[in-house]
Amino acid sequence: MTHAPLLLIGGSGVVGQYAARYLHAEHPTLPLLIGGRNQAKAQEIAASITHAEGVAIDLTTDDLGLGDRQVSGVVVLVKDETLASVRFAQARGVPHVSISSGAAEIGPDMAAWLHRPEASAVVLGADWLVGSATIPAVKLAERFRRVDTINVGALLDEQEAAGPATEHDFKRLGEIMPAALTRRDGAFYWRAGENASAGFHAVDGTPVEATAFSPFDIMGLANATGAPNIAFNLATGITSSRRRGEGMSTEIIIDMQGEGLDGAPLRLRQAVVHPQGQRPLTATGVTLLTERVLGLDGRPAQRPGLYFPYQLIDFDTWKARMTKTGGQLLSLAVL
């Protein structure tokens, strides 16, 4: 199958480079357009990847500065505040995947899709690390007859250097979302001030001070599991691996409570851990979403619609690919 190039906006960034290389490793003949504001940097990254080309992207224009050039899909690894990339994808009838919006920013993304729902598949991929919490959580929920509470704790190591796009995302989201979307007793509300302070136990059992955060996981898990109580808490500090004298890592702890399939009370804890930090998990999610929407996984390309990652990426495929990059899914003791 011959594909027009896949456009990676932000492909020259820290996470974008991981995504580009993961995509190339899985699909060596897939042509890539590595897009960025700095064309020289984009070309430098593209030069290290076969069938890749660096291009300058202008998000203030409807054609993104690409003219009539055709693409097979658009993957956005930075925040596109103009939504020009969505309009560009819809005009060409190709899939669009974005990963940088917060819960309070979902309105414009949805409005763009609602305006042309038949144009293409649009994926709201701003779950934590592009499905790295929601996909295993939805799978874990299958072991429950009823899920009452889901608490997700994400721990970033303070030694992990974030790229400019990631730093911009956290700064922007911190400014516009002083409150974090949460679900309690079946109702959505926004935690702020003292209510935003939280904590969880790291993989090694160490208590971690955290702050409420609201990626798309809250909305996705509420609908996928029906759990009336859902919270997401984010912390930056020393990860369990460093406390063992090893290198830094990233941790996602999923704590789920409810009624088991046998009718008895059940509580399960598991963790997603990656020894290289958050970038490989993010890039894995981007790669799997791209394969699904383009039909690179051997199935027909995804039909037009609005999707979250967990709706498109099945657990077994995600786990196999995550493990292939060095990640782990661990069962944890209930504390």
Secondary structure as a PSIPRED ss2 file (coil, helix, strand):
# PSIPRED VFORMAT (PSIPRED V4.0)

   1 M C   1.000  0.000  0.000
   2 T C   1.000  0.000  0.000
   3 H C   1.000  0.000  0.000
   4 A C   1.000  0.000  0.000
   5 P C   1.000  0.000  0.000
   6 L E   0.000  0.000  1.000
   7 L E   0.000  0.000  1.000
   8 L E   0.000  0.000  1.000
   9 I E   0.000  0.000  1.000
  10 G C   1.000  0.000  0.000
  11 G C   1.000  0.000  0.000
  12 S C   1.000  0.000  0.000
  13 G C   1.000  0.000  0.000
  14 V H   0.000  1.000  0.000
  15 V H   0.000  1.000  0.000
  16 G H   0.000  1.000  0.000
  17 Q H   0.000  1.000  0.000
  18 Y H   0.000  1.000  0.000
  19 A H   0.000  1.000  0.000
  20 A H   0.000  1.000  0.000
  21 R H   0.000  1.000  0.000
  22 Y H   0.000  1.000  0.000
  23 L H   0.000  1.000  0.000
  24 H H   0.000  1.000  0.000
  25 A H   0.000  1.000  0.000
  26 E H   0.000  1.000  0.000
  27 H C   1.000  0.000  0.000
  28 P C   1.000  0.000  0.000
  29 T C   1.000  0.000  0.000
  30 L C   1.000  0.000  0.000
  31 P C   1.000  0.000  0.000
  32 L E   0.000  0.000  1.000
  33 L E   0.000  0.000  1.000
  34 I E   0.000  0.000  1.000
  35 G E   0.000  0.000  1.000
  36 G E   0.000  0.000  1.000
  37 R C   1.000  0.000  0.000
  38 N C   1.000  0.000  0.000
  39 Q H   0.000  1.000  0.000
  40 A H   0.000  1.000  0.000
  41 K H   0.000  1.000  0.000
  42 A H   0.000  1.000  0.000
  43 Q H   0.000  1.000  0.000
  44 E H   0.000  1.000  0.000
  45 I H   0.000  1.000  0.000
  46 A H   0.000  1.000  0.000
  47 A C   1.000  0.000  0.000
  48 S C   1.000  0.000  0.000
  49 I C   1.000  0.000  0.000
  50 T C   1.000  0.000  0.000
  51 H C   1.000  0.000  0.000
  52 A E   0.000  0.000  1.000
  53 E E   0.000  0.000  1.000
  54 G E   0.000  0.000  1.000
  55 V E   0.000  0.000  1.000
  56 A E   0.000  0.000  1.000
  57 I C   1.000  0.000  0.000
  58 D C   1.000  0.000  0.000
  59 L C   1.000  0.000  0.000
  60 T C   1.000  0.000  0.000
  61 T C   1.000  0.000  0.000
  62 D C   1.000  0.000  0.000
  63 D C   1.000  0.000  0.000
  64 L C   1.000  0.000  0.000
  65 G C   1.000  0.000  0.000
  66 L C   1.000  0.000  0.000
  67 G C   1.000  0.000  0.000
  68 D C   1.000  0.000  0.000
  69 R C   1.000  0.000  0.000
  70 Q C   1.000  0.000  0.000
  71 V C   1.000  0.000  0.000
  72 S C   1.000  0.000  0.000
  73 G E   0.000  0.000  1.000
  74 V E   0.000  0.000  1.000
  75 V E   0.000  0.000  1.000
  76 V E   0.000  0.000  1.000
  77 L C   1.000  0.000  0.000
  78 V C   1.000  0.000  0.000
  79 K C   1.000  0.000  0.000
  80 D C   1.000  0.000  0.000
  81 E C   1.000  0.000  0.000
  82 T C   1.000  0.000  0.000
  83 L C   1.000  0.000  0.000
  84 A H   0.000  1.000  0.000
  85 S H   0.000  1.000  0.000
  86 V H   0.000  1.000  0.000
  87 R H   0.000  1.000  0.000
  88 F H   0.000  1.000  0.000
  89 A H   0.000  1.000  0.000
  90 Q H   0.000  1.000  0.000
  91 A H   0.000  1.000  0.000
  92 R H   0.000  1.000  0.000
  93 G C   1.000  0.000  0.000
  94 V C   1.000  0.000  0.000
  95 P C   1.000  0.000  0.000
  96 H E   0.000  0.000  1.000
  97 V E   0.000  0.000  1.000
  98 S E   0.000  0.000  1.000
  99 I C   1.000  0.000  0.000
 100 S C   1.000  0.000  0.000
 101 S C   1.000  0.000  0.000
 102 G C   1.000  0.000  0.000
 103 A H   0.000  1.000  0.000
 104 A H   0.000  1.000  0.000
 105 E H   0.000  1.000  0.000
 106 I H   0.000  1.000  0.000
 107 G H   0.000  1.000  0.000
 108 P H   0.000  1.000  0.000
 109 D H   0.000  1.000  0.000
 110 M H   0.000  1.000  0.000
 111 A H   0.000  1.000  0.000
 112 A H   0.000  1.000  0.000
 113 W H   0.000  1.000  0.000
 114 L H   0.000  1.000  0.000
 115 H H   0.000  1.000  0.000
 116 R C   1.000  0.000  0.000
 117 P C   1.000  0.000  0.000
 118 E C   1.000  0.000  0.000
 119 A C   1.000  0.000  0.000
 120 S C   1.000  0.000  0.000
 121 A E   0.000  0.000  1.000
 122 V E   0.000  0.000  1.000
 123 V E   0.000  0.000  1.000
 124 L E   0.000  0.000  1.000
 125 G C   1.000  0.000  0.000
 126 A C   1.000  0.000  0.000
 127 D C   1.000  0.000  0.000
 128 W C   1.000  0.000  0.000
 129 L C   1.000  0.000  0.000
 130 V C   1.000  0.000  0.000
 131 G C   1.000  0.000  0.000
 132 S C   1.000  0.000  0.000
 133 A C   1.000  0.000  0.000
 134 T H   0.000  1.000  0.000
 135 I H   0.000  1.000  0.000
 136 P H   0.000  1.000  0.000
 137 A H   0.000  1.000  0.000
 138 V H   0.000  1.000  0.000
 139 K H   0.000  1.000  0.000
 140 L H   0.000  1.000  0.000
 141 A H   0.000  1.000  0.000
 142 E H   0.000  1.000  0.000
 143 R H   0.000  1.000  0.000
 144 F E   0.000  0.000  1.000
 145 R E   0.000  0.000  1.000
 146 R E   0.000  0.000  1.000
 147 V E   0.000  0.000  1.000
 148 D E   0.000  0.000  1.000
 149 T E   0.000  0.000  1.000
 150 I E   0.000  0.000  1.000
 151 N E   0.000  0.000  1.000
 152 V E   0.000  0.000  1.000
 153 G E   0.000  0.000  1.000
 154 A E   0.000  0.000  1.000
 155 L E   0.000  0.000  1.000
 156 L E   0.000  0.000  1.000
 157 D E   0.000  0.000  1.000
 158 E C   1.000  0.000  0.000
 159 Q C   1.000  0.000  0.000
 160 E C   1.000  0.000  0.000
 161 A C   1.000  0.000  0.000
 162 A C   1.000  0.000  0.000
 163 G C   1.000  0.000  0.000
 164 P H   0.000  1.000  0.000
 165 A H   0.000  1.000  0.000
 166 T H   0.000  1.000  0.000
 167 E H   0.000  1.000  0.000
 168 H H   0.000  1.000  0.000
 169 D H   0.000  1.000  0.000
 170 F H   0.000  1.000  0.000
 171 K H   0.000  1.000  0.000
 172 R H   0.000  1.000  0.000
 173 L H   0.000  1.000  0.000
 174 G H   0.000  1.000  0.000
 175 E H   0.000  1.000  0.000
 176 I H   0.000  1.000  0.000
 177 M C   1.000  0.000  0.000
 178 P C   1.000  0.000  0.000
 179 A C   1.000  0.000  0.000
 180 A E   0.000  0.000  1.000
 181 L E   0.000  0.000  1.000
 182 T E   0.000  0.000  1.000
 183 R E   0.000  0.000  1.000
 184 R E   0.000  0.000  1.000
 185 D C   1.000  0.000  0.000
 186 G C   1.000  0.000  0.000
 187 A E   0.000  0.000  1.000
 188 F E   0.000  0.000  1.000
 189 Y E   0.000  0.000  1.000
 190 W E   0.000  0.000  1.000
 191 R E   0.000  0.000  1.000
 192 A C   1.000  0.000  0.000
 193 G H   0.000  1.000  0.000
 194 E H   0.000  1.000  0.000
 195 N H   0.000  1.000  0.000
 196 A H   0.000  1.000  0.000
 197 S E   0.000  0.000  1.000
 198 A E   0.000  0.000  1.000
 199 G E   0.000  0.000  1.000
 200 F E   0.000  0.000  1.000
 201 H E   0.000  0.000  1.000
 202 A C   1.000  0.000  0.000
 203 V C   1.000  0.000  0.000
 204 D C   1.000  0.000  0.000
 205 G C   1.000  0.000  0.000
 206 T C   1.000  0.000  0.000
 207 P E   0.000  0.000  1.000
 208 V E   0.000  0.000  1.000
 209 E E   0.000  0.000  1.000
 210 A E   0.000  0.000  1.000
 211 T E   0.000  0.000  1.000
 212 A E   0.000  0.000  1.000
 213 F C   1.000  0.000  0.000
 214 S C   1.000  0.000  0.000
 215 P C   1.000  0.000  0.000
 216 F C   1.000  0.000  0.000
 217 D H   0.000  1.000  0.000
 218 I H   0.000  1.000  0.000
 219 M H   0.000  1.000  0.000
 220 G H   0.000  1.000  0.000
 221 L H   0.000  1.000  0.000
 222 A H   0.000  1.000  0.000
 223 N H   0.000  1.000  0.000
 224 A H   0.000  1.000  0.000
 225 T H   0.000  1.000  0.000
 226 G C   1.000  0.000  0.000
 227 A C   1.000  0.000  0.000
 228 P C   1.000  0.000  0.000
 229 N E   0.000  0.000  1.000
 230 I E   0.000  0.000  1.000
 231 A E   0.000  0.000  1.000
 232 F E   0.000  0.000  1.000
 233 N E   0.000  0.000  1.000
 234 L E   0.000  0.000  1.000
 235 A E   0.000  0.000  1.000
 236 T E   0.000  0.000  1.000
 237 G E   0.000  0.000  1.000
 238 I C   1.000  0.000  0.000
 239 T C   1.000  0.000  0.000
 240 S H   0.000  1.000  0.000
 241 S H   0.000  1.000  0.000
 242 R H   0.000  1.000  0.000
 243 R H   0.000  1.000  0.000
 244 R C   1.000  0.000  0.000
 245 G C   1.000  0.000  0.000
 246 E C   1.000  0.000  0.000
 247 G C   1.000  0.000  0.000
 248 M C   1.000  0.000  0.000
 249 S C   1.000  0.000  0.000
 250 T E   0.000  0.000  1.000
 251 E E   0.000  0.000  1.000
 252 I E   0.000  0.000  1.000
 253 I E   0.000  0.000  1.000
 254 I E   0.000  0.000  1.000
 255 D E   0.000  0.000  1.000
 256 M E   0.000  0.000  1.000
 257 Q E   0.000  0.000  1.000
 258 G E   0.000  0.000  1.000
 259 E E   0.000  0.000  1.000
 260 G E   0.000  0.000  1.000
 261 L C   1.000  0.000  0.000
 262 D C   1.000  0.000  0.000
 263 G C   1.000  0.000  0.000
 264 A C   1.000  0.000  0.000
 265 P E   0.000  0.000  1.000
 266 L E   0.000  0.000  1.000
 267 R E   0.000  0.000  1.000
 268 L E   0.000  0.000  1.000
 269 R E   0.000  0.000  1.000
 270 Q E   0.000  0.000  1.000
 271 A E   0.000  0.000  1.000
 272 V E   0.000  0.000  1.000
 273 V E   0.000  0.000  1.000
 274 H E   0.000  0.000  1.000
 275 P C   1.000  0.000  0.000
 276 Q C   1.000  0.000  0.000
 277 G C   1.000  0.000  0.000
 278 Q H   0.000  1.000  0.000
 279 R H   0.000  1.000  0.000
 280 P H   0.000  1.000  0.000
 281 L H   0.000  1.000  0.000
 282 T H   0.000  1.000  0.000
 283 A H   0.000  1.000  0.000
 284 T H   0.000  1.000  0.000
 285 G H   0.000  1.000  0.000
 286 V H   0.000  1.000  0.000
 287 T H   0.000  1.000  0.000
 288 L H   0.000  1.000  0.000
 289 L H   0.000  1.000  0.000
 290 T H   0.000  1.000  0.000
 291 E H   0.000  1.000  0.000
 292 R H   0.000  1.000  0.000
 293 V H   0.000  1.000  0.000
 294 L H   0.000  1.000  0.000
 295 G C   1.000  0.000  0.000
 296 L C   1.000  0.000  0.000
 297 D C   1.000  0.000  0.000
 298 G C   1.000  0.000  0.000
 299 R C   1.000  0.000  0.000
 300 P C   1.000  0.000  0.000
 301 A C   1.000  0.000  0.000
 302 Q C   1.000  0.000  0.000
 303 R C   1.000  0.000  0.000
 304 P C   1.000  0.000  0.000
 305 G E   0.000  0.000  1.000
 306 L E   0.000  0.000  1.000
 307 Y E   0.000  0.000  1.000
 308 F C   1.000  0.000  0.000
 309 P H   0.000  1.000  0.000
 310 Y H   0.000  1.000  0.000
 311 Q H   0.000  1.000  0.000
 312 L C   1.000  0.000  0.000
 313 I C   1.000  0.000  0.000
 314 D C   1.000  0.000  0.000
 315 F H   0.000  1.000  0.000
 316 D H   0.000  1.000  0.000
 317 T H   0.000  1.000  0.000
 318 W H   0.000  1.000  0.000
 319 K H   0.000  1.000  0.000
 320 A H   0.000  1.000  0.000
 321 R H   0.000  1.000  0.000
 322 M H   0.000  1.000  0.000
 323 T H   0.000  1.000  0.000
 324 K H   0.000  1.000  0.000
 325 T C   1.000  0.000  0.000
 326 G C   1.000  0.000  0.000
 327 G C   1.000  0.000  0.000
 328 Q E   0.000  0.000  1.000
 329 L E   0.000  0.000  1.000
 330 L E   0.000  0.000  1.000
 331 S E   0.000  0.000  1.000
 332 L E   0.000  0.000  1.000
 333 A C   1.000  0.000  0.000
 334 V C   1.000  0.000  0.000
 335 L C   1.000  0.000  0.000
